[in-house]
Amino acid sequence: MSDAAPRLKNLLERLLGVPLPVRIRAWDGSQAGPPGAPALVVRNRRAVRRLLFKPGELGLARAWVAGDLDIDGDLYTALGLVSGLVWERDDDARTLSQALREPDVRAAVRGLVKLGGPPLPPAPPREEVRRRRHLHTRRSDRRAVSHHYDVGNDFYEIVLGPSMVYSCAYWESPDGTLEAAQRDKLELVCRKLGLTPGQRLLDVGCGWGSMAIHAAREHGVSVVGVTLSQEQASYARKRVADEGLTDRIEIRVQDYRDVTDGPYDAIASIGMAEHVGADRYLEYARDLYALLKPGGRLLNHQIARRPQRDETAYHVDEFIDAYVFPDGELAPLGTTVTQLERAGLEVRDVESIREHYALTLRRWVANLEADWPRAQRIAGTGRARVWLLYMAASALAFERNRIGVNQVLAVRPAEQGRSGLPLRARTWN
């Protein structure tokens, strides 16, 4: 009898307490759910066991990464429908533990256990990082950065395109090119920092060197770029040499906490502060303050989450922590501003560019899908699937205002509180 899909649909609807907005297609050929909707393709019984032993987001992620679960139809539409069940449920929604108190739900689970086969938990995909307490030591941060960035520079070339900029672009129009939008973002940062020839710039988390090269070439500054990734540093150094800028750019494999050759006229921290951790953020802000000369500027470009009514209940997204950014933590914008000012910096400007990140992520997804077979060969199918899910889901999260991204411009005040900024500072627009 081919009835796996109807049974799965029935169980999920009982657990969630709402109708399932997507179809289910099971390994036995059965289907159930709204006609015309995208389908969750449950390829084998192992997918069921993954969900039984780890209900919720992590179980779904494991099934996706392992290829036990797939989507037939538009990826964004399917994720948008599923997000309402997994990520965007209101506070009054019935919890799994509440559902399991109901006799009919428990009976359905027992039936599903039988359907899932041998009652043994499948091993997590090899791409999963063993989860641990977020210590943010130098060693743990190096390990986390290596997991995320040392996937292979060829893989990042596929995703990011020629600009090799791994942060939110700055779009004049949704129809523009990714390369132009990334160039405009780098120029925006340089203008906010007020860079002039002969100044020293520290690029914290310099990636593949794009910001350092742009600042040195277009604004005549000397740049020190630091990263914890050996692969990024090697790639950036070659680019610097190819540009003939080795006399003005130094790329180091170094923790920002170990930089001691200040003061700098300006510091750019673009998409790096998410790795710092809540417990270390004030230390991060104080370290950057100490590296700036009086009157020097910091541009902190950082993803932010929405504040919670009970901040002690915040927990890191399970999928992101296990597969994408180990030890990564997001903070509300207000918390970031407060910590920067507690360190002695004066915040002078905040710009939200949330919609810009959604556009950027959609372009990265398109790049990955356009070169999917090569991406699989380079990074492995599991890792490529991690990135596809992560970027598509993140695009929806930015579009739906679940997360945001902000550029915070701060200054280390000089004598008698002087900022050194013009009365009308927004000359960068």
C-alpha positions, 0 to 999 in steps of 0.5 A: 500500500502506498500511503506514506505521504498521507500518513506523514501529512496527517502527523505533521498537521496534528503536531503543528495544529495547522494545515500543511501548506506544501505537498508531501511526496514520499519514497513509495510514490504516494502524494498528499497536500494542496494541488499545485503547491511545491512538494517536500520530497521525502526520498527515504525512511531515513528522513522520517527517522531524522525528524523523529529523533530531532524534531524541528529545524535541525532534523529538517536541516540534517535531512536536507543536507544528507539528500534525504529531503528535497524540494520539487518546485520553486525553492523560495516559495517552498521555504516561504511556506515552510518558514511560517511553520518552523521559524515564524510561528506566533508565541501562542502556537502549540509546542511539540511537547503540548501536542505530544500530550494528546492521545491521537498525536502519540498514536500517530507518532507510534505509527510513524516510528513503525513507518520509519524503519529500524528505531536507530538515529541516523548519523548526522551528515559529515558537514555538521559541526559538533555543537559546543558552548560559545567560548570565542577563544582565539582557538575556537574562533580560528576553528569556526572561521576555517569551517566557514571560509576554508571551503575552497576559493574556487567555490566562493568564486562561483557564489560571489562572482568576480568581486569576491566580496562576501557581504551585503552589496549596495544596490542603486537598482534591483536590475543592476549587476552584482559587481557594480553593487559590490563596488558601490558598497566598498566606495560607500564604506570608504566615503563614510570613513573619510579616507584620504591619501596617506592614511592608515586603514585597518580592515578587520576580517578582510576576506579575499582582499576586495576592500583593502584593494579598493581603498588603496587603489581608489583612495591612496591609503595604506591598509593592513587586512587581518583574517583568520583564514589561511585560504583567504589570506593566500588568495588576497595576497595574490590579488594584491600582488597582481594589482601592484599594491604590495607596497600599500597593502599587508594581509595578515593571518591574525586575530584582531585582538593581537593587532598592536601596531596602531593607531589607525586613521580608520577601521573597517569591520564588514561582516565580521562582528557576527563572529565576535559573540555577545560575551566578547563584544565589549572587548571587541569594541574596546580593542578597536577604540584603542587602535583608532587615533583620536578623531579616527572613524570606525565603520561597523557593518553587521547583521542584526536580529530583532530584540526579544521580549525576554532576551535571556531566551535567545538561542542561536539558530540550530541550522546556522550554528551546526552547518554555516557559522559555528559560534556565530551570534546576532545582536539587536542593533540597539545592543551593538550601538550601546556596546560601541558607546560603552567602549568610548566611541561616539556613534554618528550615523546608522544606516539600515540596508536590509533590502540590499542584503536580500537582493545580494543573496538572491544573486548569490543563489542564482550564481550557485544554481547556474554552476551547480555541478561544478560547485558540487565537485569542488565543495561536495554535494552536502556542503553545496546543499548547505549553502543553497538552503542557507542563502535562500532562507536568509534572503527570505529572512531579510525580506520579511524583516526577521533580520536586518543589516546596518552600517554603524559609523562611529568616531573616537572623539578627540580633545574636548569631544571634537569628532572631526566630522563636518556639520553635514556629515552625510556627504557620502550619498 
